[in-house]
Amino acid sequence: MMSMRLSWLAVPVLNTLYQFFIKHGAAQLDGAAGADWLWQALASHWILAAIAAEILCFFIWMNVLSELDLSRAFPLSGISYVLIIATGWFVFGEPIVGLQVVGSGLILTGVWLIAGAAGEGARQDDWDTKHNSLRVDTGKDR
């Protein structure tokens, strides 16, 4: 079984791949409507790859959630935004403006802070347990 760290990292990578595949698949569709559009989409290897990536991501995400608290696992999905901006620039030649760079920095900072806060909560619970175990009940009110 994949380690939790690799599973956790696979989620934003697969989300980014999904968007990459969908972008390529959408470019192949020729403006048909209705059933013709659906058949074109289902015949596209890019769209089929996107569906496969999304299904794989779903099962990995379920595995991650079975091991981690939602409040600790979910912030990782924010990294997808940064990866998608980078993929758009690197693969598709899309321009990146300053606000996107600032926003990406804020997203990464927020993910880092939230991940650190989850660790702080565990340390606080450990401190409370140790602190409460040191109390001696003398039977007198103070």
N, CA, C and O atoms as a DFTB+ gen file, in Angstrom:
568 C
 N C O
     1  1       0.842      -1.187       0.000
     2  2       0.000       0.000       0.000
     3  2       0.882       1.245       0.000
     4  3       1.952       1.262       0.609
     5  1       0.430       2.262      -0.677
     6  2       1.159       3.512      -0.785
     7  2       1.236       4.184       0.587
     8  3       0.268       4.149       1.346
     9  1       2.381       4.797       0.911
    10  2       2.496       5.499       2.180
    11  2       1.508       6.664       2.207
    12  3       1.069       7.144       1.161
    13  1       1.166       7.109       3.406
    14  2       0.179       8.183       3.549
    15  2       0.677       9.467       2.889
    16  3      -0.108      10.193       2.280
    17  1       1.961       9.750       3.005
    18  2       2.502      10.981       2.420
    19  2       2.358      10.960       0.898
    20  3       1.982      11.966       0.297
    21  1       2.656       9.813       0.272
    22  2       2.504       9.713      -1.178
    23  2       1.033       9.761      -1.584
    24  3       0.685      10.359      -2.602
    25  1       0.182       9.138      -0.795
    26  2      -1.259       9.186      -1.076
    27  2      -1.752      10.623      -0.996
    28  3      -2.501      11.090      -1.854
    29  1      -1.323      11.305       0.037
    30  2      -1.742      12.676       0.274
    31  2      -1.283      13.571      -0.873
    32  3      -2.032      14.440      -1.320
    33  1      -0.064      13.364      -1.349
    34  2       0.469      14.161      -2.443
    35  2      -0.168      13.797      -3.783
    36  3      -0.267      14.644      -4.671
    37  1      -0.599      12.552      -3.933
    38  2      -1.207      12.106      -5.192
    39  2      -2.505      12.849      -5.497
    40  3      -2.857      13.017      -6.665
    41  1      -3.216      13.294      -4.471
    42  2      -4.515      13.941      -4.684
    43  2      -4.389      15.232      -5.494
    44  3      -5.066      15.348      -6.516
    45  1      -3.566      16.210      -5.102
    46  2      -3.474      17.416      -5.945
    47  2      -2.837      17.146      -7.305
    48  3      -3.171      17.804      -8.290
    49  1      -1.923      16.182      -7.362
    50  2      -1.307      15.849      -8.652
    51  2      -2.362      15.258      -9.588
    52  3      -2.423      15.630     -10.760
    53  1      -3.189      14.345      -9.087
    54  2      -4.242      13.755      -9.921
    55  2      -5.301      14.793     -10.295
    56  3      -5.828      14.763     -11.407
    57  1      -5.616      15.707      -9.381
    58  2      -6.555      16.787      -9.719
    59  2      -6.003      17.656     -10.844
    60  3      -6.746      18.083     -11.727
    61  1      -4.709      17.913     -10.811
    62  2      -4.073      18.707     -11.856
    63  2      -4.073      17.943     -13.177
    64  3      -4.361      18.517     -14.227
    65  1      -3.752      16.658     -13.128
    66  2      -3.807      15.838     -14.338
    67  2      -5.211      15.813     -14.929
    68  3      -5.380      15.880     -16.146
    69  1      -6.209      15.715     -14.072
    70  2      -7.601      15.731     -14.522
    71  2      -7.876      17.001     -15.343
    72  3      -8.431      16.931     -16.439
    73  1      -7.485      18.145     -14.806
    74  2      -7.713      19.412     -15.506
    75  2      -6.925      19.473     -16.815
    76  3      -7.426      19.974     -17.822
    77  1      -5.704      18.967     -16.797
    78  2      -4.867      18.918     -17.998
    79  2      -5.541      18.068     -19.078
    80  3      -5.618      18.479     -20.236
    81  1      -6.021      16.895     -18.703
    82  2      -6.678      16.001     -19.664
    83  2      -7.978      16.608     -20.199
    84  3      -8.258      16.532     -21.395
    85  1      -8.762      17.204     -19.315
    86  2     -10.022      17.818     -19.732
    87  2      -9.771      18.975     -20.691
    88  3     -10.504      19.144     -21.666
    89  1      -8.749      19.766     -20.425
    90  2      -8.404      20.890     -21.322
    91  2      -8.082      20.368     -22.721
    92  3      -8.574      20.907     -23.713
    93  1      -7.264      19.328     -22.802
    94  2      -6.934      18.739     -24.104
    95  2      -8.166      18.129     -24.770
    96  3      -8.361      18.276     -25.976
    97  1      -8.995      17.446     -23.981
    98  2     -10.206      16.836     -24.533
    99  2     -11.185      17.867     -25.054
   100  3     -11.789      17.678     -26.110
   101  1     -11.345      18.963     -24.317
   102  2     -12.263      20.020     -24.736
   103  2     -11.798      20.665     -26.041
   104  3     -12.618      21.068     -26.866
   105  1     -10.484      20.760     -26.222
   106  2      -9.952      21.349     -27.454
   107  2     -10.247      20.467     -28.668
   108  3     -10.296      20.965     -29.793
   109  1     -10.442      19.161     -28.454
   110  2     -10.727      18.237     -29.552
   111  2     -12.185      18.270     -29.997
   112  3     -12.490      17.942     -31.144
   113  1     -13.077      18.659     -29.108
   114  2     -14.502      18.659     -29.452
   115  2     -14.770      19.770     -30.466
   116  3     -14.268      20.885     -30.324
   117  1     -15.561      19.456     -31.487
   118  2     -15.719      20.407     -32.595
   119  2     -17.016      21.208     -32.561
   120  3     -17.497      21.632     -33.612
   121  1     -17.577      21.421     -31.417
   122  2     -18.769      22.246     -31.337
   123  2     -20.064      21.508     -31.586
   124  3     -21.106      22.146     -31.737
   125  1     -20.040      20.197     -31.633
   126  2     -21.280      19.436     -31.789
   127  2     -22.146      19.631     -30.543
   128  3     -21.659      20.061     -29.497
   129  1     -23.406      19.315     -30.668
   130  2     -24.324      19.471     -29.541
   131  2     -25.033      18.152     -29.266
   132  3     -25.093      17.266     -30.119
   133  1     -25.565      18.047     -28.060
   134  2     -26.388      16.903     -27.704
   135  2     -25.640      15.581     -27.713
   136  3     -24.533      15.467     -27.188
   137  1     -26.273      14.582     -28.323
   138  2     -25.722      13.226     -28.335
   139  2     -24.409      13.164     -29.105
   140  3     -23.513      12.408     -28.729
   141  1     -24.281      13.940     -30.170
   142  2     -23.026      13.940     -30.928
   143  2     -21.862      14.412     -30.060
   144  3     -20.768      13.850     -30.102
   145  1     -22.118      15.444     -29.282
   146  2     -21.083      15.953     -28.388
   147  2     -20.688      14.889     -27.371
   148  3     -19.502      14.681     -27.116
   149  1     -21.677      14.217     -26.792
   150  2     -21.419      13.175     -25.798
   151  2     -20.581      12.047     -26.404
   152  3     -19.628      11.579     -25.780
   153  1     -20.928      11.612     -27.608
   154  2     -20.173      10.530     -28.256
   155  2     -18.754      10.974     -28.582
   156  3     -17.815      10.187     -28.451
   157  1     -18.584      12.230     -29.008
   158  2     -17.229      12.742     -29.260
   159  2     -16.413      12.762     -27.966
   160  3     -15.239      12.390     -27.941
   161  1     -17.063      13.202     -26.911
   162  2     -16.367      13.264     -25.618
   163  2     -15.956      11.874     -25.153
   164  3     -14.830      11.676     -24.698
   165  1     -16.858      10.921     -25.265
   166  2     -16.555       9.559     -24.815
   167  2     -15.542       8.851     -25.715
   168  3     -14.924       7.871     -25.300
   169  1     -15.371       9.336     -26.932
   170  2     -14.387       8.752     -27.842
   171  2     -13.004       9.388     -27.683
   172  3     -12.028       8.889     -28.243
   173  1     -12.915      10.464     -26.940
   174  2     -11.648      11.167     -26.752
   175  2     -10.790      10.444     -25.714
   176  3     -11.228      10.213     -24.587
   177  1      -9.581      10.095     -26.099
   178  2      -8.688       9.444     -25.134
   179  2      -8.312      10.405     -24.005
   180  3      -8.026       9.960     -22.893
   181  1      -8.307      11.710     -24.270
   182  2      -8.019      12.686     -23.219
   183  2      -9.114      12.694     -22.160
   184  3      -8.825      12.718     -20.964
   185  1     -10.348      12.673     -22.590
   186  2     -11.459      12.705     -21.630
   187  2     -11.547      11.381     -20.879
   188  3     -11.855      11.371     -19.687
   189  1     -11.285      10.274     -21.548
   190  2     -11.262       8.989     -20.851
   191  2     -10.134       8.942     -19.820
   192  3     -10.300       8.373     -18.741
   193  1      -8.996       9.534     -20.147
   194  2      -7.894       9.617     -19.186
   195  2      -8.289      10.486     -17.992
   196  3      -7.926      10.189     -16.854
   197  1      -9.036      11.564     -18.258
   198  2      -9.499      12.431     -17.172
   199  2     -10.443      11.663     -16.239
   200  3     -10.344      11.779     -15.018
   201  1     -11.337      10.897     -16.809
   202  2     -12.269      10.105     -15.999
   203  2     -11.503       9.092     -15.159
   204  3     -11.810       8.904     -13.982
   205  1     -10.514       8.442     -15.751
   206  2      -9.699       7.465     -15.013
   207  2      -8.936       8.148     -13.875
   208  3      -8.862       7.610     -12.770
   209  1      -8.367       9.330     -14.140
   210  2      -7.631      10.064     -13.103
   211  2      -8.558      10.454     -11.961
   212  3      -8.174      10.380     -10.794
   213  1      -9.771      10.865     -12.290
   214  2     -10.726      11.276     -11.253
   215  2     -11.175      10.085     -10.408
   216  3     -11.327      10.212      -9.193
   217  1     -11.383       8.950     -11.029
   218  2     -11.777       7.746     -10.282
   219  2     -10.646       7.310      -9.358
   220  3     -10.885       6.986      -8.194
   221  1      -9.417       7.298      -9.868
   222  2      -8.269       6.938      -9.038
   223  2      -8.119       7.916      -7.878
   224  3      -7.872       7.509      -6.743
   225  1      -8.268       9.197      -8.164
   226  2      -8.180      10.225      -7.125
   227  2      -9.236      10.014      -6.045
   228  3      -8.955      10.186      -4.859
   229  1     -10.440       9.645      -6.448
   230  2     -11.523       9.392      -5.499
   231  2     -11.132       8.301      -4.509
   232  3     -11.330       8.461      -3.304
   233  1     -10.584       7.201      -5.000
   234  2     -10.233       6.098      -4.109
   235  2      -9.036       6.437      -3.217
   236  3      -8.993       6.033      -2.055
   237  1      -8.078       7.169      -3.751
   238  2      -6.952       7.598      -2.922
   239  2      -7.432       8.563      -1.845
   240  3      -6.997       8.480      -0.696
   241  1      -8.332       9.482      -2.213
   242  2      -8.865      10.451      -1.250
   243  2      -9.627       9.729      -0.136
   244  3      -9.526      10.113       1.029
   245  1     -10.377       8.703      -0.476
   246  2     -11.079       7.930       0.559
   247  2     -10.074       7.286       1.508
   248  3     -10.305       7.238       2.717
   249  1      -8.971       6.794       0.975
   250  2      -7.927       6.206       1.806
   251  2      -7.309       7.254       2.727
   252  3      -7.079       6.990       3.907
   253  1      -7.043       8.433       2.190
   254  2      -6.479       9.517       2.999
   255  2      -7.436       9.884       4.129
   256  3      -7.021      10.033       5.278
   257  1      -8.720      10.031       3.796
   258  2      -9.696      10.414       4.822
   259  2      -9.896       9.339       5.879
   260  3     -10.290       9.643       7.005
   261  1      -9.630       8.089       5.529
   262  2      -9.752       7.031       6.535
   263  2      -8.624       7.103       7.562
   264  3      -8.743       6.547       8.654
   265  1      -7.533       7.784       7.218
   266  2      -6.373       7.862       8.100
   267  2      -6.208       9.219       8.785
   268  3      -5.630       9.294       9.870
   269  1      -6.706      10.286       8.170
   270  2      -6.487      11.635       8.694
   271  2      -7.805      12.331       8.984
   272  3      -8.842      11.991       8.413
   273  1      -7.754      13.305       9.873
   274  2      -8.914      14.163      10.117
   275  2      -9.174      14.994       8.862
   276  3      -8.236      15.389       8.169
   277  1     -10.430      15.252       8.578
   278  2     -10.796      16.049       7.413
   279  2     -10.149      17.430       7.470
   280  3      -9.681      17.939       6.451
   281  1     -10.119      18.036       8.651
   282  2      -9.553      19.382       8.789
   283  2      -8.056      19.406       8.513
   284  3      -7.502      20.463       8.212
   285  1      -7.406      18.275       8.609
   286  2      -5.978      18.205       8.303
   287  2      -5.740      17.806       6.846
   288  3      -4.787      18.273       6.223
   289  1      -6.596      16.954       6.308
   290  2      -6.403      16.454       4.947
   291  2      -6.864      17.452       3.885
   292  3      -6.191      17.620       2.868
   293  1      -7.990      18.109       4.105
   294  2      -8.593      18.926       3.061
   295  2      -7.747      20.112       2.603
   296  3      -7.737      20.404       1.407
   297  1      -7.040      20.805       3.485
   298  2      -6.254      21.947       2.999
   299  2      -5.279      21.591       1.886
   300  3      -4.897      22.455       1.096
   301  1      -4.880      20.339       1.818
   302  2      -3.983      19.925       0.742
   303  2      -4.599      20.171      -0.624
   304  3      -3.878      20.421      -1.590
   305  1      -5.903      20.104      -0.718
   306  2      -6.548      20.310      -2.016
   307  2      -6.269      21.715      -2.554
   308  3      -6.355      21.935      -3.763
   309  1      -5.940      22.662      -1.686
   310  2      -5.603      24.012      -2.123
   311  2      -4.353      24.058      -2.982
   312  3      -4.190      24.959      -3.805
   313  1      -3.470      23.084      -2.789
   314  2      -2.249      23.028      -3.588
   315  2      -2.589      22.808      -5.057
   316  3      -1.820      23.194      -5.938
   317  1      -3.732      22.191      -5.325
   318  2      -4.163      21.970      -6.711
   319  2      -4.261      23.288      -7.472
   320  3      -3.894      23.346      -8.646
   321  1      -4.745      24.340      -6.830
   322  2      -4.872      25.637      -7.494
   323  2      -3.510      26.126      -7.991
   324  3      -3.385      26.627      -9.108
   325  1      -2.505      25.972      -7.149
   326  2      -1.165      26.420      -7.510
   327  2      -0.607      25.559      -8.641
   328  3      -0.018      26.085      -9.586
   329  1      -0.788      24.242      -8.551
   330  2      -0.303      23.343      -9.601
   331  2      -0.987      23.606     -10.936
   332  3      -0.355      23.518     -11.989
   333  1      -2.277      23.928     -10.895
   334  2      -3.011      24.181     -12.142
   335  2      -2.553      25.487     -12.783
   336  3      -2.444      25.562     -14.007
   337  1      -2.286      26.508     -11.991
   338  2      -1.751      27.759     -12.547
   339  2      -0.395      27.493     -13.196
   340  3      -0.122      27.980     -14.293
   341  1       0.454      26.718     -12.515
   342  2       1.777      26.398     -13.070
   343  2       1.652      25.562     -14.346
   344  3       2.390      25.784     -15.306
   345  1       0.728      24.608     -14.362
   346  2       0.520      23.776     -15.547
   347  2      -0.002      24.618     -16.713
   348  3       0.439      24.447     -17.850
   349  1      -0.927      25.512     -16.435
   350  2      -1.443      26.397     -17.484
   351  2      -0.345      27.218     -18.122
   352  3      -0.330      27.409     -19.338
   353  1       0.579      27.706     -17.301
   354  2       1.689      28.498     -17.825
   355  2       2.688      27.624     -18.571
   356  3       3.098      27.949     -19.686
   357  1       3.082      26.498     -17.940
   358  2       4.141      25.667     -18.489
   359  2       3.710      24.893     -19.731
   360  3       4.459      24.818     -20.706
   361  1       2.510      24.318     -19.704
   362  2       2.060      23.449     -20.796
   363  2       1.303      24.218     -21.864
   364  3       1.527      24.011     -23.056
   365  1       0.404      25.108     -21.442
   366  2      -0.475      25.774     -22.400
   367  2      -0.035      27.193     -22.751
   368  3      -0.657      27.846     -23.589
   369  1       1.028      27.668     -22.118
   370  2       1.524      29.012     -22.412
   371  2       0.609      30.114     -21.921
   372  3       0.649      31.226     -22.447
   373  1      -0.215      29.830     -20.922
   374  2      -1.119      30.849     -20.382
   375  2      -0.320      31.847     -19.554
   376  3       0.598      31.461     -18.831
   377  1      -0.664      33.122     -19.657
   378  2       0.075      34.126     -18.889
   379  2      -0.249      34.044     -17.393
   380  3      -1.357      33.678     -17.000
   381  1       0.724      34.388     -16.589
   382  2       0.533      34.468     -15.137
   383  2       0.741      35.921     -14.744
   384  3       1.750      36.532     -15.095
   385  1      -0.217      36.464     -14.015
   386  2      -0.101      37.854     -13.558
   387  2       0.321      37.867     -12.093
   388  3       0.246      36.852     -11.401
   389  1       0.758      39.015     -11.642
   390  2       1.257      39.163     -10.280
   391  2       0.282      38.721      -9.207
   392  3       0.679      38.111      -8.214
   393  1      -0.989      39.026      -9.403
   394  2      -1.978      38.634      -8.390
   395  2      -2.087      37.113      -8.260
   396  3      -2.355      36.603      -7.172
   397  1      -1.883      36.390      -9.359
   398  2      -1.903      34.928      -9.288
   399  2      -0.717      34.417      -8.469
   400  3      -0.847      33.464      -7.700
   401  1       0.428      35.056      -8.640
   402  2       1.610      34.665      -7.869
   403  2       1.391      34.958      -6.388
   404  3       1.697      34.125      -5.536
   405  1       0.863      36.133      -6.085
   406  2       0.573      36.494      -4.691
   407  2      -0.472      35.543      -4.111
   408  3      -0.311      35.040      -2.999
   409  1      -1.536      35.301      -4.861
   410  2      -2.575      34.376      -4.396
   411  2      -2.043      32.977      -4.176
   412  3      -2.409      32.319      -3.202
   413  1      -1.187      32.515      -5.067
   414  2      -0.586      31.186      -4.903
   415  2       0.268      31.133      -3.645
   416  3       0.244      30.146      -2.910
   417  1       1.017      32.194      -3.404
   418  2       1.813      32.262      -2.171
   419  2       0.942      32.231      -0.935
   420  3       1.268      31.565       0.047
   421  1      -0.174      32.954      -0.983
   422  2      -1.102      32.952       0.155
   423  2      -1.733      31.578       0.366
   424  3      -1.907      31.138       1.503
   425  1      -2.074      30.903      -0.725
   426  2      -2.641      29.550      -0.621
   427  2      -1.632      28.618       0.036
   428  3      -1.971      27.888       0.967
   429  1      -0.396      28.640      -0.447
   430  2       0.623      27.761       0.116
   431  2       0.904      28.092       1.580
   432  3       1.113      27.192       2.393
   433  1       0.909      29.383       1.914
   434  2       1.090      29.792       3.305
   435  2      -0.066      29.300       4.164
   436  3       0.145      28.821       5.278
   437  1      -1.285      29.417       3.652
   438  2      -2.452      28.940       4.392
   439  2      -2.424      27.439       4.617
   440  3      -2.748      26.964       5.705
   441  1      -2.038      26.691       3.591
   442  2      -1.929      25.233       3.739
   443  2      -0.895      24.898       4.807
   444  3      -1.122      24.027       5.647
   445  1       0.233      25.586       4.774
   446  2       1.302      25.356       5.742
   447  2       0.831      25.700       7.165
   448  3       1.104      24.957       8.108
   449  1       0.125      26.826       7.311
   450  2      -0.374      27.228       8.632
   451  2      -1.418      26.246       9.165
   452  3      -1.392      25.889      10.343
   453  1      -2.323      25.816       8.311
   454  2      -3.362      24.883       8.741
   455  2      -2.741      23.544       9.134
   456  3      -3.128      22.949      10.139
   457  1      -1.784      23.075       8.347
   458  2      -1.107      21.820       8.684
   459  2      -0.370      21.948      10.012
   460  3      -0.367      21.015      10.814
   461  1       0.255      23.101      10.247
   462  2       0.946      23.335      11.518
   463  2      -0.017      23.433      12.679
   464  3       0.282      22.970      13.780
   465  1      -1.187      24.040      12.441
   466  2      -2.187      24.170      13.506
   467  2      -2.713      22.805      13.927
   468  3      -3.007      22.593      15.104
   469  1      -2.835      21.883      12.988
   470  2      -3.286      20.533      13.325
   471  2      -2.281      19.874      14.254
   472  3      -2.671      19.163      15.180
   473  1      -0.988      20.099      14.020
   474  2       0.051      19.556      14.897
   475  2       0.028      20.223      16.261
   476  3       0.269      19.571      17.277
   477  1      -0.260      21.524      16.291
   478  2      -0.347      22.248      17.564
   479  2      -1.471      21.704      18.427
   480  3      -1.321      21.579      19.643
   481  1      -2.599      21.380      17.802
   482  2      -3.729      20.824      18.556
   483  2      -3.361      19.521      19.223
   484  3      -3.763      19.274      20.360
   485  1      -2.609      18.684      18.544
   486  2      -2.182      17.409      19.115
   487  2      -1.229      17.662      20.274
   488  3      -1.309      16.980      21.296
   489  1      -0.321      18.639      20.131
   490  2       0.604      18.948      21.231
   491  2      -0.152      19.531      22.415
   492  3       0.191      19.238      23.561
   493  1      -1.186      20.362      22.166
   494  2      -1.970      20.944      23.254
   495  2      -2.724      19.850      24.003
   496  3      -2.773      19.866      25.233
   497  1      -3.318      18.893      23.271
   498  2      -4.017      17.785      23.916
   499  2      -3.056      16.979      24.771
   500  3      -3.415      16.557      25.870
   501  1      -1.829      16.757      24.280
   502  2      -0.819      16.022      25.027
   503  2      -0.449      16.791      26.293
   504  3      -0.300      16.193      27.359
   505  1      -0.299      18.120      26.185
   506  2       0.023      18.958      27.338
   507  2      -1.098      18.893      28.369
   508  3      -0.830      18.736      29.560
   509  1      -2.361      19.010      27.926
   510  2      -3.490      18.948      28.850
   511  2      -3.521      17.624      29.588
   512  3      -3.781      17.601      30.791
   513  1      -3.264      16.529      28.905
   514  2      -3.262      15.215      29.534
   515  2      -2.179      15.140      30.595
   516  3      -2.436      14.680      31.707
   517  1      -0.967      15.585      30.269
   518  2       0.135      15.553      31.243
   519  2      -0.139      16.494      32.402
   520  3       0.087      16.144      33.560
   521  1      -0.629      17.695      32.092
   522  2      -0.896      18.686      33.128
   523  2      -1.968      18.185      34.098
   524  3      -1.812      18.302      35.314
   525  1      -3.053      17.630      33.559
   526  2      -4.134      17.139      34.414
   527  2      -3.708      15.929      35.229
   528  3      -4.238      15.718      36.319
   529  1      -2.776      15.131      34.742
   530  2      -2.340      13.960      35.494
   531  2      -1.464      14.349      36.679
   532  3      -1.282      13.545      37.593
   533  1      -0.919      15.559      36.686
   534  2      -0.078      16.025      37.784
   535  2      -0.879      16.628      38.928
   536  3      -0.344      16.818      40.021
   537  1      -2.130      16.926      38.699
   538  2      -2.950      17.513      39.749
   539  2      -3.215      16.489      40.851
   540  3      -3.501      15.319      40.597
   541  1      -3.110      16.965      42.042
   542  2      -3.388      16.099      43.186
   543  2      -4.642      16.610      43.858
   544  3      -4.729      17.787      44.208
   545  1      -5.604      15.742      44.038
   546  2      -6.845      16.126      44.691
   547  2      -6.650      16.028      46.191
   548  3      -6.561      14.923      46.726
   549  1      -6.580      17.168      46.890
   550  2      -6.360      17.178      48.323
   551  2      -7.664      17.119      49.087
   552  3      -7.656      16.926      50.303
   553  1      -8.778      17.280      48.409
   554  2     -10.075      17.245      49.071
   555  2     -10.486      18.581      49.618
   556  3     -11.609      18.708      50.105
   557  1      -9.645      19.582      49.566
   558  2      -9.989      20.911      50.070
   559  2     -10.273      21.847      48.899
   560  3      -9.625      21.784      47.854
   561  1     -11.251      22.708      49.101
   562  2     -11.500      23.762      48.125
   563  2     -10.543      24.899      48.398
   564  3     -10.214      25.187      49.549
   565  1     -10.116      25.517      47.376
   566  2      -9.195      26.653      47.556
   567  2      -9.919      27.930      47.657
   568  3      -9.297      28.982      47.810
